[in-house]
Amino acid sequence: MRDVMVRNADRFDLSLPAMVRLAGDHVSVVRLAAGAPTEDGWVLVDLVDVSHSGFGFVSPVFLPNLALLQIQIPDPFGEPDDEPIFDGVVRVRRVIMTDGRPAYLVGTSTASSSELAQRQLEALMQRCATHQQRPENGSVTNA
């Protein structure tokens, strides 16, 4: 039973574009591959899940375990210049290569303790809960 992963927070599956870049001391310590697809240090990723404890996303760039990242999630219904719906710091907890593109499934935990980031995360979770599909029996399921 030791190998069974237990989640401590509800998680919502989703599909949103997001951007990540190295944060804190890791900006000067971690070097991305020379050919990494970045724009001003930002890597475009596909967000695949969200919970109060962190995010999951697919990245075209390998990001090492324990690296600190700033993540920004633009509002999918907003204008390009609008504030992101989330802007905070996360820590990489797991990285799994998904296929030969390459693509990496990255699991993170929230590391930002700013009040603004906490409010943004709570608002994002509320939006996910509001838009989550409910099965015919009316129960809510989380992956």
N, C-alpha and C positions, 0 to 999 in steps of 0.2 A: 504493500500500500504506500510505501514511501515515494514511489515514482508517480503517484497520481497528483495532477495539478489541480488545486482548488483555488477558485477565484473568490476574492473577498468583496467584489463590487459588481453590480449589474453592468453588463456590457452591451452596447448597441452596435450592430453591423451597419455600415454605411459606405458610401462611395463619394468622396469629395477630393478635389485637388487641394494640396497644401504645399508649403515650402518649409524646408529645414536648413539650418546652418549651424556650424559649431558655435558653442557659447562658452563664456567664462574663460578659465585658464586653458581650456581645450582648443581654443582658437590657435594658440601658439604651439601646442604640443602635438596635436593630431594633424597629419597632412593627408589630404585626399589624393587619390591617384591623379597623375598629371592630366590624363584625358577625361577626367570626371566631368559630366555635363552639369556645369554650374554657371550661375549668372550672378556676379558680384558676391560669390560665396554661397548663394542659395541653391539648394537642390530641389527640383520639383518632384514631389512624391504623390502617391495616391493613398489617401487616408482610407482605411478599411474597417476600423472599429474605434470606439471611444467608451471610456468608463471614467468614474471619478478618480481611479487610480492611474490612468494613463491612456495612451493611444497606440494603435497598431497601424502601420503603413507599409506600402511597398515602395522600395527605393531602387533606383538604377545604380546607386553607389553604395559600396560597403561602408558601414559605419560601425566602429568597434564598440564592444561591450563597455559599459560604464561611461561612455562619452556623454558630455552635456550638449544638448541641442536646443536652439531656439526654434520653436515651431509656430508658424502663422497659418491660420486657416481663413482664407477669404470668404466673405459672405457670398454663397452661390447665387443669391438673388439681388446682390448689391451692384454698385458701379465699381469699376476698377480702382478708383481712388478712395473708396470707402474704407473705414477702419476694418481690420480683420475681426471675425467673430471670436477668434481666440489668438492670443499672442503671449506665449509663456515659455518656460524652460522645462525640458524633460530629460530624463537619463535613459540611455539605451540599456535594456535588460536582456534582450535576446536578439540574435540575428540568425536567420535561416535562409540559405540560398534556395530560391524557389525553382529556378530553371536556368537554362543556358543563355538567356538574353544578355547579360545577367540581370537578375532581379533578386532583391533580398526582402524578406518579410521581417520587419523590425518591430519589436515590442518595446514599449517605453513605460516608464513610470513618471508621474508628475513630480517635478523637482522645484517648481516655482512656488514660492510662498507668498507672492504678492497678492494683495487683496483684489486687485483688478483681475488678475489671472484666475483666481478662485471664483469670482463673480461670472467671468466669461465662461468658465467650464461648467458652472451650475446652469447658466442660461442655455448652453449647448446641450447639456443633458436633458433639460426640460423640453427643448425643441425635438430631440430624438424621441423622448417618451410620448410627446404629443402626436408625432407623425408615425409612430411604430404601428405596423399592421397587427390587428388583433384577429386571432383565429375565430372560427364560427362559434366556438363554445365560450368566447369572451375572455379567455385567460390570456395573460401576457407571457410571452416566452422571450428569454434573452439567451443569446448564443454564448 
